Amino acid sequence: MHRLFERLMLGAGRGTRWFLPLLVSGVCLLLAVTVGLAVAEPRAGSGALWLLVPVLIAVAVLIAVPSFAGLWGAVRADELAMVGAHDGLFEWNPVTKRLKVAPRLLNILGYTDDFLPDTHAWLGIVHPDDRAGYNRAVAAHLKGLTGHFYCEYRVRASNGEYRWLAARGIAVRNRKGRATLMVGSVTDITERIAREQRIREMALTDQLTGLPNRRSLLDRIPAVLAEAQRAGSMVAILFIDLDRFKNVNDSRGHAIGDDLLVALANRLAGVLRPYDSLVRQGGDELIALLPGLGDAPEAEAVARRLIEAVAEPVHLEDAEIRLTASIGVALFPRDGDDADALLRAADMAMYAAKAEGGNDLRFFEPRMMERVTARASMEQRLRIAIENGDLTLHYQPQIRFADDALIGAEALVRWRDGERMVPPDEFIGLAEETGLIDPLGRWVMESAVAQVRRWGVRYPAPLRVSINLSPRQFLKRPIDVDLLSVLLRAEVPAQRIELEITESVFLTPGNRAVKILNSLREAGCRIALDDFGTGYSSLSYLQLLQLDCLKIDKSFIHNLELAPGGAGVRNGAAIVSAMIALGHRLGYEVVAEGVETADQHLWLKALGCNTYQGYYFSRPLAVEDFERILQRQPAPMPG
């Protein structure tokens, strides 16, 4: 009975737990009075009943005193709770509309005790945008549709600022189920809401530039497209890529690259209209969203202004940096009806602009989708060809001017895709973009070393083979360990291998490639700088790398085709002569690439070039054809 009593009382509330003891006390007093009246008339046994009167009174007093004390304590505790609650309790009568709010909440809001006498006064300070939601939550609970009342809303403080509150409560109902009272608590959640808002902003903002990020863009696009559809207007998405931005990061460091990106982001944002959006996609890619356009020329005009803005120099740390931009444009509703389709179309158009040299814009065209599909198919076929070894190496002879001896060959990979021989420029670039350059480069390395071993057995004259390396091959795998292990297994001396790299190798992070190449040279491999004069490096970078050979790019050699005595040939000869002289002063062998005519051959020999290769002697040859040349070649002189 005692447990049941406690459950009933606790369920009824703090004050009502004292009700039953007081009721028992009252019954005892009533019995005492009844007994007293009964024994007032003399009768047999009345003396014994008189003894019950003081007992009943004593029991009543013993029960009533602590019960009254407890009841008073409960009332006082509730009053203290109303005063001392963190934010406040409330009582609201839905019939009379009277409202009682804890002083603590009134203090937070800056109001006096008599400022909020009823519902109307309270609703008057609820934010207009939150009023309907607040009323719906109250009504739903009063109707019994919810187990309890809960609502988060804004309330105007006395200083005019709005604070966020979380109110929770429960209705007290009569026997008919009608709510006669609602009691609950109110908590000030302004700081929590502010934290959540900061987190949301961080989730939608690029932390480097302060621009909105891709997620923010994806959130906004549906509403922009819906509005454009209603208004019959056009929307443009501009995909902006900063051309050769990676070179800035690699040559000047990521800190300068970040500063440059921030400067350009601020500049481009200033070019756009107030209702346009500029977001950072990631890396060096930005996206502009242009709503409310009338036609395509409007989008083109904005894109042109963005290209011009990027082209203006940026001054950072006493350096002037110039970049260009490639922009792809997709239009709603012409090129797509949702965010994914439009972003994909703009991305394809941007790559088309880059493929044509950059610093320009392209609108999306359906044939671009065909190119992307074809490129994806080619990537898959190339992957299979590498895995199955369905590639071949051709070898272009390298001839020494001094004695016309064949002293080496450059290994060049070839791929026959079905009936079509794919140009190297197509699939080498694809391999670098997709990461296939790593397995492709390893296949070339292993195949070339194996061929050198076979030739070493059949032909006694030492022959070196040049292997081209991409800067990307230095970024992941330890290429020096790979090559030396291949040479060790094949029992081929490192001196028989020449590694050709381009000037872009100097731009790998932390000069990683330079360190690896220097270690390979110490192991005996020759290092050749290919396409000399066409890269982005300065001559000072040559001090970082120990070289054996400079290869002059064919673009300089072609200038020697003009008639002797002409201004073009004089300038071309002067440039080539300077390159040869520089190479010799640094102790390098100088090789001319792309020699195609007798005039070029004569010029180069007269200028003191050491070695040449090109169609003048031979195109790149399959192994069998190359071996025919080996068989009729005299043994080369030492050196």
C-alpha positions in Angstrom: 0.0 0.0 0.0 2.8 2.3 0.8 4.4 1.9 -2.7 1.1 2.4 -4.4 0.5 5.5 -2.3 3.9 6.9 -3.3 3.3 6.3 -7.0 -0.1 7.9 -6.8 1.2 11.0 -5.1 4.3 11.4 -7.3 2.1 11.0 -10.3 -0.2 13.7 -9.0 2.5 16.3 -8.5 4.7 17.8 -5.8 2.0 19.4 -3.7 -0.6 16.7 -3.9 1.6 14.1 -2.2 0.6 15.7 1.1 -3.1 15.5 0.5 -3.8 11.9 1.7 -2.0 12.3 5.1 -4.0 15.5 5.7 -7.2 13.6 4.8 -6.4 10.9 7.3 -5.7 13.5 9.9 -9.1 15.1 9.2 -10.9 11.8 9.5 -9.2 11.2 12.9 -10.4 14.6 14.2 -13.9 13.9 12.8 -14.0 10.6 14.7 -12.8 12.3 17.8 -15.6 14.8 17.6 -18.1 12.1 16.9 -17.0 9.9 19.8 -17.0 13.0 22.1 -20.6 13.7 21.1 -21.6 10.1 21.5 -20.2 9.7 25.0 -21.7 13.0 26.1 -24.8 10.9 27.0 -24.1 8.6 29.9 -24.4 5.0 29.0 -22.7 1.8 29.8 -19.2 1.5 28.4 -19.0 5.2 27.6 -15.9 5.5 29.8 -13.9 3.3 27.4 -15.0 5.4 24.4 -13.8 8.6 26.2 -10.3 7.1 26.1 -10.5 7.1 22.2 -11.0 10.8 22.0 -7.5 11.9 23.1 -6.0 9.1 21.1 -7.7 10.2 17.9 -6.8 13.8 18.5 -3.1 12.8 19.1 -3.0 10.8 15.9 -4.6 13.6 13.9 -2.0 16.1 15.3 0.9 13.7 14.7 -0.2 13.2 11.1 -1.3 16.8 10.3 1.7 18.7 11.6 4.4 17.1 9.4 1.9 17.0 6.5 1.2 20.8 6.8 5.0 21.4 7.1 5.6 19.3 4.0 2.8 21.0 2.0 4.2 24.4 3.0 7.7 23.2 2.0 6.4 22.0 -1.4 4.7 25.3 -2.1 7.8 27.2 -1.1 10.0 24.9 -3.2 7.8 25.6 -6.2 8.1 29.3 -5.6 11.9 29.0 -5.3 12.0 26.9 -8.5 10.1 29.6 -10.4 12.6 32.2 -9.2 15.8 30.1 -9.5 15.2 28.1 -12.6 17.9 28.6 -15.3 15.5 30.3 -17.6 12.0 29.8 -16.2 8.8 28.0 -15.6 5.4 29.0 -16.8 1.8 28.5 -16.0 -0.9 29.3 -18.6 -4.6 29.1 -18.3 -6.1 28.4 -21.7 -9.5 29.4 -20.5 -8.7 32.8 -18.8 -5.6 33.3 -21.0 -3.7 34.3 -17.8 0.0 33.7 -18.0 2.6 33.4 -15.2 6.3 33.4 -16.2 9.4 32.9 -14.0 11.2 36.1 -13.0 14.5 34.7 -14.4 13.1 34.7 -18.0 11.7 38.2 -17.5 15.1 39.4 -16.4 16.7 37.8 -19.5 14.2 39.6 -21.7 14.4 42.8 -19.8 10.7 43.0 -18.8 8.9 43.6 -15.5 6.6 41.2 -13.7 3.5 42.8 -14.9 4.5 43.1 -18.5 3.1 39.7 -19.6 -0.3 39.3 -18.0 -1.8 37.2 -20.7 -1.5 35.3 -24.0 -1.9 38.4 -26.1 1.0 40.2 -24.5 3.2 37.2 -25.0 2.3 36.7 -28.6 3.0 40.3 -29.2 6.7 39.8 -28.6 7.0 36.5 -30.5 8.7 37.0 -33.9 6.1 37.4 -36.6 7.7 34.6 -38.7 7.4 32.2 -35.7 3.9 33.1 -34.5 2.0 30.7 -36.7 4.3 27.8 -35.8 4.0 28.6 -32.1 0.2 28.7 -32.3 0.0 25.4 -34.2 2.2 23.7 -31.6 0.0 25.0 -28.7 -3.3 24.1 -30.4 -2.1 20.6 -31.3 -1.3 19.8 -27.7 -4.5 21.3 -26.3 -6.5 19.1 -28.7 -4.6 16.1 -27.5 -2.8 15.5 -30.8 0.7 15.5 -29.2 1.9 14.0 -25.9 3.5 17.3 -24.9 4.0 20.8 -26.2 7.4 21.8 -27.7 8.4 24.8 -29.8 11.5 26.7 -30.6 10.9 30.3 -31.5 12.2 33.9 -31.3 11.0 36.5 -28.7 11.7 40.2 -28.8 13.6 41.4 -25.7 13.1 44.9 -24.3 16.2 46.2 -26.2 14.6 45.2 -29.5 16.8 42.2 -30.1 15.3 38.7 -30.6 16.4 35.8 -28.4 15.7 32.1 -29.2 13.6 30.2 -26.7 12.7 26.5 -26.4 9.4 26.0 -24.6 8.2 22.6 -23.4 5.0 21.9 -21.4 2.1 19.6 -20.7 -1.6 20.3 -20.2 -3.6 19.5 -17.1 -7.0 18.2 -18.1 -10.4 17.7 -16.4 -12.4 14.6 -16.4 -13.7 15.5 -19.8 -10.2 15.7 -21.2 -10.4 19.5 -21.6 -7.2 21.3 -20.9 -7.6 23.6 -17.9 -3.9 24.5 -17.4 -0.6 24.2 -19.1 2.6 24.1 -17.1 6.2 23.8 -18.4 9.6 25.4 -18.7 11.2 27.8 -21.1 15.0 27.7 -21.9 17.1 30.4 -23.6 18.8 28.7 -26.5 20.1 31.8 -28.3 23.8 30.6 -27.9 23.0 27.1 -29.1 21.2 28.5 -32.2 24.2 30.8 -32.9 26.6 27.8 -32.7 24.4 25.8 -35.0 24.3 28.7 -37.4 28.1 29.0 -37.4 28.4 25.3 -38.1 25.9 25.6 -41.0 27.8 28.5 -42.4 31.1 26.7 -42.1 29.5 23.7 -43.9 28.4 26.0 -46.7 31.5 28.2 -46.9 35.0 27.7 -48.4 37.3 28.3 -45.5 40.2 29.7 -47.7 38.4 32.2 -49.8 35.3 32.9 -47.8 33.2 32.1 -50.9 30.2 29.8 -50.7 31.2 26.2 -51.5 29.7 23.6 -53.9 27.2 22.4 -51.4 25.8 25.9 -51.0 25.5 26.2 -54.8 23.6 22.9 -55.0 21.2 24.2 -52.3 20.5 27.4 -54.3 20.3 26.1 -57.8 16.8 24.4 -57.6 15.1 27.6 -56.4 16.9 29.7 -59.1 15.8 27.3 -61.8 12.2 27.2 -60.5 12.1 31.0 -60.5 13.6 31.2 -64.0 10.9 28.7 -65.2 8.1 30.8 -63.8 9.6 34.0 -65.2 10.6 32.5 -68.6 14.2 33.8 -68.1 17.6 32.1 -68.6 20.2 30.9 -66.1 23.8 30.4 -66.9 26.4 28.3 -65.0 30.0 29.3 -65.6 32.7 26.7 -64.8 36.0 28.7 -64.3 39.4 27.0 -64.3 42.6 28.9 -63.7 45.1 27.8 -66.4 48.4 26.4 -65.1 47.6 27.4 -61.5 49.4 24.3 -60.4 52.7 25.7 -61.7 52.4 28.6 -59.2 51.9 26.2 -56.3 54.8 24.0 -57.4 57.2 26.9 -58.1 56.3 29.5 -55.5 54.8 27.3 -52.8 51.2 26.7 -51.6 51.1 29.8 -49.4 51.6 32.1 -52.4 49.1 29.9 -54.3 46.5 30.4 -51.6 47.1 34.1 -51.4 46.7 34.3 -55.2 43.5 32.3 -55.1 42.0 34.6 -52.5 43.0 37.7 -54.4 41.4 36.4 -57.6 38.3 35.2 -55.9 37.7 38.7 -54.4 38.4 40.2 -57.8 36.0 38.0 -59.7 33.3 38.4 -57.0 33.5 42.1 -57.7 32.9 41.6 -61.4 29.5 39.8 -60.9 26.1 41.4 -60.3 24.8 41.6 -56.7 22.4 38.7 -57.2 24.9 36.4 -58.9 26.8 33.8 -57.0 30.5 32.9 -57.1 31.5 29.7 -55.4 34.7 27.7 -55.0 34.3 24.2 -56.5 37.7 23.1 -55.1 41.4 23.5 -56.0 41.7 26.2 -58.7 38.1 25.8 -60.0 35.3 28.4 -59.4 31.7 28.4 -60.5 29.5 31.4 -61.2 25.7 31.2 -61.1 24.0 33.9 -63.2 20.2 34.0 -62.8 17.7 36.3 -64.6 19.4 36.4 -68.0 17.7 37.4 -71.2 19.9 35.6 -73.7 23.2 33.8 -74.3 25.2 37.0 -75.2 24.5 38.3 -71.7 26.3 35.3 -70.2 29.1 35.6 -72.7 29.6 39.3 -71.7 30.0 38.3 -68.0 32.4 35.4 -68.9 34.5 37.8 -71.0 34.7 40.2 -68.0 35.8 37.4 -65.8 38.6 36.3 -68.2 39.8 39.9 -68.4 39.8 40.2 -64.6 41.9 37.0 -64.2 44.4 38.3 -66.8 45.2 41.4 -64.8 48.5 40.9 -62.8 48.4 40.1 -59.1 51.2 41.5 -57.0 52.3 39.2 -54.1 55.6 39.4 -52.2 57.2 41.8 -54.7 56.3 39.4 -57.5 53.9 40.0 -60.4 51.9 36.9 -61.2 49.8 36.6 -64.3 47.3 33.9 -65.0 44.6 33.1 -67.6 41.2 31.3 -67.2 39.2 28.8 -69.2 35.5 29.1 -68.8 32.7 26.7 -69.8 29.2 28.0 -70.1 25.9 26.0 -69.7 22.5 27.5 -70.1 19.1 26.7 -68.5 16.9 25.4 -70.0 18.8 24.7 -73.2 21.6 22.5 -71.8 19.8 20.8 -68.8 17.0 21.1 -66.4 18.7 20.3 -63.1 21.9 21.1 -61.2 23.7 17.9 -62.1 23.1 18.2 -65.9 24.1 21.9 -66.0 27.2 21.5 -63.9 28.3 18.5 -66.1 27.7 20.5 -69.3 29.6 23.5 -68.0 32.5 21.3 -66.9 32.7 19.7 -70.4 32.6 23.1 -72.0 35.4 24.3 -69.8 37.6 21.3 -70.8 36.9 22.1 -74.4 38.2 25.7 -73.8 41.3 24.3 -72.1 41.9 21.9 -75.0 42.0 24.8 -77.4 44.7 26.6 -75.5 42.8 28.2 -72.6 42.3 31.9 -71.9 38.9 31.6 -73.6 35.3 30.5 -73.1 33.2 27.8 -74.8 29.4 27.2 -74.6 28.3 23.7 -74.2 27.5 21.8 -77.3 26.0 18.3 -77.5 29.0 17.0 -79.4 31.1 17.7 -76.3 29.1 14.9 -74.6 30.1 12.6 -77.4 33.8 13.5 -76.9 33.5 12.8 -73.2 31.9 9.4 -73.8 34.5 8.6 -76.4 37.3 9.6 -74.0 35.9 7.5 -71.2 35.7 4.5 -73.6 39.3 5.2 -74.7 40.4 5.3 -71.1 38.9 1.8 -70.5 40.5 0.4 -73.6 43.9 1.8 -72.7 43.6 0.4 -69.2 43.0 -3.1 -70.7 45.8 -2.7 -73.2 48.3 -1.9 -70.4 47.1 -4.8 -68.3 47.3 -7.2 -71.2 50.6 -5.8 -72.6 48.9 -4.9 -75.9 51.4 -2.1 -76.5 54.7 -1.9 -78.4 57.9 0.1 -78.2 59.4 1.7 -81.3 63.0 3.0 -81.2 64.2 6.1 -82.9 68.0 6.0 -83.7 70.3 8.6 -82.2 73.3 9.4 -84.5 76.6 11.0 -83.5 77.7 13.8 -85.8 81.4 13.0 -85.5 81.3 9.6 -87.1 77.7 9.0 -88.1 77.6 6.1 -85.6 74.4 4.8 -84.0 75.0 5.3 -80.3 71.5 5.1 -78.8 67.8 5.1 -79.3 64.8 6.7 -77.8 62.1 4.3 -76.7 58.6 5.5 -77.8 55.4 3.7 -76.8 52.9 2.9 -79.5 49.3 1.7 -79.2 47.2 0.1 -81.9 43.6 0.3 -80.8 41.9 -2.1 -83.2 42.6 -1.0 -86.7 43.7 2.5 -85.6 47.2 3.6 -84.4 46.4 6.1 -81.7 48.7 9.1 -81.8 50.9 9.3 -78.6 49.7 12.8 -77.8 46.2 11.4 -77.4 46.8 8.5 -75.1 49.8 9.9 -73.1 47.9 12.9 -72.1 44.9 10.7 -71.2 47.2 8.5 -69.1 48.5 11.5 -67.2 45.0 12.8 -66.5 43.6 9.5 -65.3 46.6 8.2 -63.4 47.3 5.4 -65.9 50.7 7.0 -66.5 52.0 5.0 -63.5 51.3 1.5 -64.9 52.0 2.7 -68.4 55.4 4.1 -67.4 56.3 0.9 -65.5 55.4 -1.2 -68.6 57.7 1.0 -70.8 60.5 0.8 -68.2 60.3 -3.0 -67.9 60.0 -3.6 -71.7 62.8 -1.2 -72.6 65.2 -2.8 -70.1 64.3 -6.2 -71.3 65.1 -5.1 -74.9 68.4 -3.6 -73.9 69.3 -7.0 -72.3 68.5 -8.9 -75.5 70.5 -6.5 -77.6 73.4 -6.7 -75.2 73.6 -10.4 -75.8 73.3 -10.2 -79.7 75.3 -7.0 -80.4 78.6 -6.4 -78.6 78.6 -2.6 -79.2 77.2 -0.7 -76.1 73.9 0.9 -76.9 72.0 3.2 -74.6 68.3 3.5 -74.6 66.4 6.6 -73.5 63.2 6.3 -71.6 60.8 9.2 -71.1 59.5 9.9 -67.6 56.5 12.0 -66.8 56.6 14.3 -63.7 53.5 12.6 -62.5 55.5 9.3 -62.2 57.5 10.9 -59.3 54.5 11.8 -57.2 53.4 8.4 -55.8 55.7 5.4 -56.3 59.5 5.4 -55.5 60.5 5.3 -59.2 64.2 5.1 -58.4 63.6 1.9 -56.4 61.4 0.5 -59.2 63.9 1.2 -62.0 67.0 -0.1 -60.1 65.2 -3.3 -59.1 64.2 -3.8 -62.8 67.8 -3.3 -63.9 69.1 -5.7 -61.2 66.7 -8.5 -62.2 67.5 -8.0 -65.9 71.3 -7.8 -65.1 71.5 -4.6 -67.3 74.1 -1.9 -66.3 72.5 1.4 -65.2 74.9 3.1 -67.7 72.9 1.7 -70.6 69.7 3.6 -69.6 69.1 7.3 -70.2 66.1 8.9 -68.5 64.5 11.8 -70.4 62.6 14.4 -68.3 61.1 17.8 -69.2 61.6 21.1 -67.5 58.3 20.7 -65.6 60.1 18.1 -63.4 61.5 21.1 -61.5 58.0 22.0 -60.4 57.2 18.8 -58.5 56.5 19.5 -54.8 59.6 19.8 -52.7 61.8 19.1 -55.7 61.0 15.4 -55.1 61.8 14.5 -58.7 65.1 16.2 -58.7 66.2 14.3 -55.6 65.2 11.0 -57.1 66.9 11.7 -60.4 70.1 12.7 -58.7 70.1 9.4 -56.8 69.5 7.5 -60.1 72.4 9.3 -61.7 74.7 8.4 -58.8 73.6 4.8 -59.5 74.9 5.1 -63.1 71.9 6.2 -65.1 72.2 9.1 -67.6 69.9 12.0 -67.2 68.7 14.0 -70.2 66.7 17.3 -70.2 64.2 16.9 -73.0 62.5 19.7 -75.0 65.0 22.2 -73.6 63.8 25.8 -73.9 60.0 25.1 -74.0 59.2 24.7 -70.3 58.5 27.1 -67.5 61.7 26.9 -65.6 64.6 29.4 -65.5 68.2 28.5 -66.1 68.8 28.7 -62.4 67.0 25.4 -62.0 69.7 23.6 -64.0 71.9 24.0 -60.9 69.5 21.7 -59.0 69.9 18.7 -61.2 73.0 16.9 -62.4 72.6 16.3 -66.1 74.4 14.4 -68.8 72.5 15.7 -71.9 70.5 18.6 -73.2 67.9 17.8 -76.0 67.0 20.9 -78.1 63.3 20.9 -78.9 62.4 20.4 -82.6 60.6 23.8 -82.7 64.0 25.5 -82.6 65.4 23.0 -85.2 62.7 23.8 -87.7 63.8 27.4 -87.8 66.9 26.2 -89.6 65.0 25.1 -92.6 64.8 28.6 -94.1 67.1 29.7 -96.9 70.6 30.7 -95.6 71.0 34.4 -95.1 67.4 35.1 -94.2 66.5 36.9 -91.0 64.6 33.8 -89.7 67.4 31.4 -90.2 69.9 33.9 -88.7 67.8 34.3 -85.6 67.1 30.5 -85.4 70.8 29.7 -85.8 71.8 32.2 -83.2 69.3 30.7 -80.7 70.4 27.1 -81.4 74.1 28.1 -81.3 73.5 29.7 -77.9 71.8 26.5 -76.6 74.6 24.3 -77.9 77.3 26.6 -76.4 75.4 26.6 -73.0 75.2 22.9 -73.0 78.9 22.5 -73.8 79.9 25.0 -71.1 78.0 23.0 -68.6 79.7 19.8 -69.7 76.6 18.3 -71.3 76.2 16.3 -74.5 73.8 18.2 -76.8 71.2 16.3 -78.9 69.0 17.9 -81.6 65.5 16.5 -81.9 63.3 16.5 -85.0 66.1 16.8 -87.6 64.3 16.3 -90.9 66.3 18.0 -93.7 69.9 18.0 -95.0 70.0 21.8 -94.4 69.2 21.3 -90.7 71.8 18.5 -90.5 74.5 20.8 -92.0 73.6 23.7 -89.8 73.7 21.6 -86.6 77.0 19.9 -87.5 78.5 23.3 -88.2 77.3 24.7 -84.9 79.0 21.8 -83.0 76.0 19.8 -82.0 77.0 16.3 -80.7 74.1 14.1 -81.6 70.8 14.2 -83.6 67.7 12.2 -84.1 64.8 12.6 -86.5 63.3 11.7 -89.8 66.4 12.8 -91.7 68.0 9.5 -90.6 65.0 7.4 -89.5 61.5 7.5 -88.1 60.9 5.5 -84.9 61.2 1.8 -85.8 59.8 -1.5 -84.7 62.4 -3.8 -83.1 63.0 -5.9 -86.2 63.6 -2.8 -88.4 65.8 -1.2 -85.8 67.9 -4.4 -85.6 68.6 -4.2 -89.4 70.2 -0.8 -88.8 72.2 -2.3 -85.9 73.5 -5.1 -88.1 75.0 -2.7 -90.7 76.3 -0.1 -88.4 80.1 0.0 -87.7 81.1 -0.2 -84.0 81.0 3.4 -82.7 84.2 5.1 -81.5 84.5 5.5 -77.7 83.1 8.7 -76.2 
